Amino acid sequence: MENEELDINKYVEQTSLLLDLQIKDEYRDGVVANFERIKAIAQLVNSFPLPADVETAPIFEP
């Protein structure tokens, strides 16, 4: 599964069916475009290596 490219159009279609969420045709292109942006951001975040000794913070303090 790692080597397969995610088809964003298919993902949006199938996920909307699973959630019983009707996306109007006029909004579908925008939804797909936003998921493409999310995918690009997630790939950047996931490509950043973390040291093995990193621990999660119990409380987030900006």
NORZI-V76846 format. One record per backbone hydrogen bond with DSSP energy under -1.0 kcal/mol. CO is the residue of the C=O (numbers start at 1). NH is the residue of the N-H. Records with the same first field share a line. If there is no record, write none. Layout:
CO->NH ; NH
//
This chain:
7->11
8->12
9->13
10->14
11->15
12->16
13->17
14->18
15->19
16->21
24->27 ; 28
27->31
28->32
29->33
30->34
31->35
32->36
33->37
34->38
35->39
36->40
37->41
38->42
39->43
40->44
41->45
42->46
43->47
45->48
51->54
//
